């Protein structure tokens, strides 16, 4: 799709709003990786440019989460979907 996927709407909210809301349930701080022109300051989200991410990865600590724990927050596992096609966007909107 040739649109900014973060700004697509599901229901009455932009995809980025939905993602931030879900992440804030679990995390105190939310960091978004993207281009510097994307304005998340209004939403209170820190933004790091794609190029700076390489320096960030050595500090990342990962933890495996079993599917049942993920489903507690995302029953349809839509957080693992990609909105690259109109079909996938419609699938996300239907849940």
C-alpha positions as CSV (number, residue, x, y, z in Angstrom):
1,X,0.0,0.0,0.0
2,X,1.3,3.4,-0.8
3,X,0.0,5.1,2.2
4,X,1.5,5.8,5.6
5,X,0.2,2.7,7.4
6,X,0.4,4.4,10.8
7,X,-2.2,6.9,9.8
8,X,-4.7,4.4,8.4
9,X,-7.9,4.1,10.5
10,X,-9.3,1.0,12.1
11,X,-12.6,2.0,13.7
12,X,-12.4,5.6,14.5
13,X,-8.7,5.6,15.5
14,X,-5.4,5.7,13.6
15,X,-3.4,2.5,13.6
16,X,-0.6,4.3,15.5
17,X,-3.0,5.4,18.2
18,X,-4.2,1.8,18.7
19,X,-0.7,0.5,18.9
20,X,0.4,3.1,21.4
21,X,-2.7,2.5,23.6
22,X,-2.0,-1.2,23.7
23,X,1.7,-0.8,24.5
24,X,1.0,1.6,27.3
25,X,-1.0,-1.1,29.1
26,X,2.2,-3.1,29.5
27,X,5.0,-0.5,29.3
28,X,5.7,2.8,31.0
29,X,7.9,4.1,28.1
30,X,7.1,3.6,24.4
31,X,9.8,4.2,21.8
32,X,8.9,4.4,18.1
33,X,11.4,3.9,15.3
34,X,10.6,5.9,12.2
35,X,11.6,8.9,10.2
36,X,12.1,12.1,12.1
37,X,9.2,13.8,10.3
38,X,6.6,11.7,12.0
39,X,5.1,13.7,14.8
40,X,4.5,11.6,17.9
41,X,5.4,14.3,20.4
42,X,1.8,15.1,20.8
43,X,1.1,11.5,21.8
44,X,4.0,11.6,24.3
45,X,6.0,8.9,22.5
46,X,9.7,9.1,22.0
47,X,10.8,8.8,18.3
48,X,14.2,7.5,17.2
49,X,15.3,7.7,13.5
50,X,15.8,4.4,11.7
51,X,19.5,5.0,11.4
52,X,20.0,5.3,15.2
53,X,18.4,1.9,15.8
54,X,21.6,0.0,15.1
55,X,23.2,1.6,18.2
56,X,20.1,0.7,20.3
57,X,20.0,-3.1,19.7
58,X,22.9,-4.1,22.0
59,X,20.9,-2.7,24.9
60,X,17.7,-4.5,24.0
61,X,16.8,-7.4,26.4
62,X,14.2,-9.8,24.9
63,X,11.9,-12.1,26.7
64,X,9.9,-14.9,25.2
65,X,6.2,-14.6,25.8
66,X,4.0,-17.7,25.4
67,X,1.0,-17.3,23.1
68,X,-1.5,-17.4,26.0
69,X,0.1,-14.3,27.6
70,X,0.0,-12.4,24.3
71,X,-3.6,-13.4,23.8
72,X,-4.5,-11.8,27.1
73,X,-3.8,-8.4,25.4
74,X,-4.4,-9.4,21.7
75,X,-6.9,-12.3,21.5
76,X,-6.7,-12.4,17.6
77,X,-2.9,-12.0,17.5
78,X,-3.3,-9.0,15.2
79,X,-0.2,-7.4,16.6
80,X,1.7,-9.8,14.4
81,X,-0.2,-8.8,11.3
82,X,1.2,-6.5,8.6
83,X,-1.0,-4.0,6.8
84,X,0.8,-4.2,3.4
85,X,-2.3,-5.0,1.4
86,X,-5.9,-3.8,1.4
87,X,-7.0,-7.4,2.3
88,X,-4.9,-7.3,5.5
89,X,-6.3,-3.9,6.4
90,X,-9.8,-5.1,6.0
91,X,-9.0,-8.2,8.1
92,X,-7.7,-6.0,10.9
93,X,-10.8,-3.8,10.6
94,X,-13.1,-6.8,10.9
95,X,-11.7,-7.7,14.4
